[in-house]
Amino acid sequence: MKPFIISIIVISCLIFINLLLFTYEKFIKKNIYYSILPIKFILKTILLPYYYPKFFLILVILGGIIFIIIFFFKENEKAEKEAKDPNARLNECLETIKFNKKTKFEEFPLMNFNKFYNSDVYYFVRDYYICASNKSYLPCGASNDIVSLVAIKNVLDFGARFIDLDIFYYRPDNTFSSMKEKQLYIPSAFDNKNKIVVGLVSGDSLMTLEGSETPSYLDFEEVCTLISKEAFKQKRNKFPLFLYLNIQFESSLLEQKVYEILLNKFRARFLPAKYGFMRQNLGEIPIIDVEGKLILILSKKPRNPNLFELSNGINNEKDMRFYNVSMTNSQMNYGGIKTIAIEPDTDIVEKTKFNLSRINIKNSFDTNNVDTPKSDLKNLEPDECLELGFNFICMNFQLWEDGKMEKYMNFFKESPFVVKNEKLRYIPKPPKPIKKQTPAVDSSLRINEIHNGFGNFDI
């Protein structure tokens, strides 16, 4: 219980006892009529500081002293606890924000054989299911449709801690000196006047709305401003945020712009330098090291060294440290994730145990989306993906009609981070002890003769 609340209770009890004694002396003992007792009691209670200022001042001073004493002992106890356990601060943090209500916090440092395991480490990032969004900037469908900052805000409000963005380049109309220059302009990634934007890309250009020639996009800098403001406000600031950037251009120049925007908007949120340049398996980062941080994952290795330094992981089939599965519509129609899980030489659970993993659906182009919004979207079956241990099950948050989002939200209703069960986590075990050989066995392994480098064993 907080010291402030305790001190208030103590002062209230003292005042109440005093009022009882006062009532007894003034009213009951002297046989005053009981009919006026309630009125005088209320008046004396309200006007206590007026009638007995010295006594009231003593009570206030006494309460203040009690508050200071309790606060001192609490802080001293907290300091001693942190000295014994370096992770005590995180325990308190997790308890305050209900990081995972279903998990007993005393189990966090528990890996019974501390001799063979670092007891100062909590769960790793890979040990959690994390609420994740697919194409977070889409408020409706994925074909000839709008993009929206509000969609990103809503996804964050729902608890998503994995934001998925497609980034491209675009030269705004106001950068052209004349209509002729605009008409003759050929998009190029190397044009310095191009800006970084968020939007769906088809081929080598941004998708446009049906019946319009104007591309549908969001300014990447504005998107980052919104995310930095919304993702880490109030109690959310203790949770890490994973930002996945699907880079759809080949230009070190434009990647430098991406780097500058990210650095400007999330300067204090990046992981420590030891995790830069993708030095370490992203899944093996202790959860304590990502508290309130931004983890940057890219769709490919960047050409720009500055952006490469900021990145913590890449989506690369040859590098399984970020294991990614993208389902197509045809796969979803004919068996879903289970069709991949039963393929030869595919042990998905083993991959998700050791690496950070994501599963999503590739949006397909469908012109029917114009007349029937969201007809081009599908959602994964959460239960099947949870059984395989995927950290990020990227869902289309705008699609609730099929009931899958409701299941997903119910799973994360207590927290956007939920610890996997033991069968889906890698828990290191101590090596088996080596059996000491008996003298009888040892003496039977004798070399009688050596001929031309070969031994003649009598076993």
Backbone hydrogen bonds, N-H to C=O, Kabsch-Sander energy under -0.5 kcal/mol:
donor,donor_aa,acceptor,acceptor_aa,energy
6,I,2,K,-1.9
7,S,3,P,-2.6
8,I,4,F,-2.0
9,I,5,I,-2.2
10,V,6,I,-2.4
11,I,7,S,-2.4
12,S,8,I,-2.4
13,C,9,I,-2.4
14,L,10,V,-2.2
15,I,11,I,-2.4
16,F,12,S,-2.3
17,I,13,C,-2.5
18,N,14,L,-2.3
19,L,15,I,-2.3
20,L,16,F,-2.0
21,L,17,I,-2.3
22,F,18,N,-2.7
23,T,19,L,-2.6
24,Y,20,L,-2.4
25,E,21,L,-2.4
26,K,22,F,-2.6
27,F,23,T,-2.4
28,I,23,T,-1.4
29,K,24,Y,-3.0
31,N,28,I,-1.4
32,I,27,F,-2.6
36,I,33,Y,-0.9
37,L,34,Y,-0.6
40,K,36,I,-2.2
41,F,37,L,-2.7
42,I,38,P,-2.2
43,L,39,I,-2.4
44,K,40,K,-3.0
45,T,41,F,-1.9
46,I,42,I,-2.4
47,L,43,L,-2.7
48,L,45,T,-0.9
51,Y,47,L,-2.6
52,Y,48,L,-2.7
56,F,52,Y,-2.4
57,L,53,P,-2.3
58,I,54,K,-2.1
59,L,55,F,-2.0
60,V,56,F,-2.2
61,I,57,L,-2.6
62,L,58,I,-2.7
63,G,59,L,-2.5
64,G,60,V,-2.3
65,I,61,I,-2.3
66,I,62,L,-2.3
67,F,63,G,-2.4
68,I,64,G,-2.2
69,I,65,I,-2.4
70,I,66,I,-2.6
71,F,67,F,-2.5
72,F,68,I,-2.4
73,F,69,I,-2.2
74,K,70,I,-2.4
75,E,71,F,-2.5
76,N,72,F,-2.3
77,E,73,F,-2.4
78,K,74,K,-2.4
79,A,75,E,-2.4
80,E,76,N,-2.2
81,K,77,E,-2.1
82,E,78,K,-2.3
83,A,79,A,-1.8
84,K,80,E,-1.6
85,D,81,K,-2.7
88,A,85,D,-2.0
91,N,87,N,-1.8
92,E,88,A,-2.1
93,C,89,R,-2.2
94,L,90,L,-3.4
95,E,91,N,-2.2
96,T,92,E,-2.1
97,I,93,C,-2.0
98,K,94,L,-0.7
99,F,94,L,-2.2
101,K,98,K,-0.6
103,T,100,N,-1.4
107,E,104,K,-1.7
108,F,105,F,-1.7
110,L,107,E,-1.3
111,M,109,P,-0.8
114,N,112,N,-1.4
116,F,113,F,-1.9
117,Y,113,F,-0.5
119,S,117,Y,-0.8
121,V,118,N,-1.5
125,V,285,I,-2.1
126,R,283,G,-2.0
127,D,124,F,-1.5
128,Y,125,V,-1.4
129,Y,418,V,-3.7
130,I,391,N,-3.0
131,C,416,P,-2.3
132,A,393,I,-0.5
133,S,162,F,-2.2
134,N,395,M,-2.7
136,S,164,D,-1.3
137,Y,164,D,-0.5
138,L,135,K,-2.0
148,S,137,Y,-2.4
152,I,148,S,-0.9
153,K,149,L,-2.1
154,N,150,V,-2.8
155,V,151,A,-2.1
156,L,152,I,-2.0
157,D,153,K,-2.3
158,F,154,N,-1.8
159,G,156,L,-1.1
160,A,155,V,-2.0
161,R,131,C,-3.1
163,I,242,F,-2.8
165,L,163,I,-0.6
165,L,244,Y,-2.6
167,I,165,L,-0.5
167,I,246,N,-2.0
168,F,197,V,-2.5
170,Y,195,K,-2.0
175,T,172,P,-1.6
176,F,173,D,-1.7
182,K,178,S,-1.7
183,Q,179,M,-2.4
184,L,180,K,-2.1
185,Y,181,E,-0.7
185,Y,182,K,-0.5
191,D,188,S,-1.5
192,N,190,F,-0.6
194,N,191,D,-1.8
195,K,170,Y,-3.0
197,V,168,F,-2.4
198,V,218,L,-3.0
199,G,166,D,-1.7
202,S,205,S,-2.7
203,G,201,V,-0.5
204,D,202,S,-0.6
205,S,202,S,-1.3
207,M,200,L,-2.6
209,L,214,T,-1.0
210,E,144,N,-0.8
212,S,209,L,-2.1
216,S,207,M,-2.3
217,Y,215,P,-0.7
218,L,198,V,-2.3
220,F,196,I,-2.0
223,V,219,D,-2.2
224,C,220,F,-2.4
225,T,221,E,-2.0
226,L,222,E,-2.3
227,I,223,V,-2.5
228,S,224,C,-2.6
229,K,225,T,-1.5
230,E,226,L,-3.0
231,A,227,I,-2.7
233,K,230,E,-0.9
236,R,233,K,-2.0
237,N,234,Q,-1.2
238,K,235,K,-1.0
239,F,236,R,-1.8
241,L,293,K,-2.7
242,F,161,R,-2.9
243,L,241,L,-0.6
243,L,295,I,-2.7
244,Y,163,I,-3.0
244,Y,242,F,-0.6
245,L,243,L,-0.6
245,L,297,I,-2.5
246,N,165,L,-3.2
246,N,244,Y,-0.6
247,I,245,L,-1.2
248,Q,167,I,-2.1
248,Q,246,N,-0.5
251,S,249,F,-0.6
255,E,251,S,-1.9
256,Q,252,S,-1.7
257,K,253,L,-1.1
258,V,254,L,-2.0
259,Y,255,E,-2.5
260,E,256,Q,-2.4
261,I,257,K,-2.2
262,L,258,V,-2.5
263,L,259,Y,-2.7
264,N,260,E,-1.9
265,K,261,I,-2.2
266,F,262,L,-2.6
267,R,263,L,-0.5
269,R,266,F,-2.1
270,F,266,F,-0.7
270,F,267,R,-0.5
271,L,294,L,-0.6
275,Y,272,P,-2.2
276,G,273,A,-1.8
277,F,308,F,-0.7
277,F,309,E,-0.9
278,M,275,Y,-0.6
278,M,311,S,-1.4
279,R,276,G,-1.6
284,E,281,N,-1.6
285,I,282,L,-1.2
287,I,123,Y,-2.9
289,D,286,P,-1.6
290,V,287,I,-1.1
291,E,288,I,-0.7
292,G,238,K,-1.0
293,K,290,V,-2.2
294,L,269,R,-3.5
295,I,241,L,-3.0
295,I,293,K,-0.5
296,L,294,L,-0.6
297,I,243,L,-2.6
297,I,295,I,-0.6
298,L,313,G,-2.6
299,S,245,L,-1.9
308,F,304,N,-2.0
309,E,305,P,-1.9
310,L,306,N,-1.4
311,S,307,L,-1.5
312,N,296,L,-3.0
313,G,296,L,-1.0
315,N,298,L,-2.0
316,N,314,I,-1.1
316,N,319,D,-0.6
319,D,316,N,-1.0
320,M,318,K,-0.7
322,F,319,D,-1.0
323,Y,356,L,-2.4
324,N,322,F,-0.6
325,V,358,R,-2.4
327,M,325,V,-0.6
327,M,360,N,-3.3
332,M,328,T,-2.0
333,N,329,N,-2.1
334,Y,330,S,-1.3
335,G,332,M,-0.5
336,G,331,Q,-2.5
338,K,335,G,-1.0
339,T,336,G,-1.5
340,I,336,G,-0.6
340,I,337,I,-0.8
341,A,337,I,-2.1
342,I,338,K,-1.2
343,E,340,I,-1.5
346,T,343,E,-1.2
347,D,345,D,-0.6
348,I,346,T,-0.8
351,K,347,D,-1.4
352,T,348,I,-2.5
353,K,349,V,-1.5
354,F,350,E,-1.1
355,N,351,K,-1.4
356,L,321,R,-1.1
358,R,323,Y,-2.7
359,I,392,F,-2.5
360,N,325,V,-2.1
362,K,327,M,-3.2
363,N,361,I,-0.5
364,S,376,D,-0.7
369,N,366,D,-1.7
370,V,367,T,-1.6
371,D,368,N,-0.6
372,T,368,N,-3.1
375,S,372,T,-1.8
377,L,374,K,-1.4
385,C,381,E,-1.6
386,L,382,P,-2.6
387,E,383,D,-1.8
388,L,384,E,-0.8
389,G,386,L,-1.1
390,F,385,C,-1.6
392,F,357,S,-2.4
393,I,130,I,-0.6
393,I,391,N,-0.7
394,C,359,I,-2.2
394,C,392,F,-0.9
395,M,132,A,-1.7
395,M,393,I,-0.5
397,F,395,M,-1.1
399,L,396,N,-1.9
400,W,398,Q,-0.8
403,G,400,W,-1.4
407,K,403,G,-1.4
408,Y,404,K,-2.2
409,M,405,M,-2.8
410,N,406,E,-2.0
411,F,407,K,-1.8
412,F,408,Y,-1.4
413,K,410,N,-1.0
417,F,99,F,-0.5
418,V,129,Y,-2.4
420,K,127,D,-2.7
424,L,421,N,-1.6
425,R,422,E,-1.1
426,Y,353,K,-0.6
427,I,425,R,-0.8
442,D,438,T,-2.4
443,S,439,P,-2.7
444,S,440,A,-0.8
445,L,441,V,-0.6
445,L,442,D,-1.2
446,R,444,S,-1.2
446,R,458,D,-0.8
448,N,446,R,-0.7
448,N,456,N,-1.8
449,E,456,N,-0.6
451,H,454,F,-2.4
452,N,450,I,-0.5
454,F,451,H,-1.9
456,N,449,E,-2.1
457,F,455,G,-0.7
458,D,446,R,-1.8
459,I,457,F,-0.8
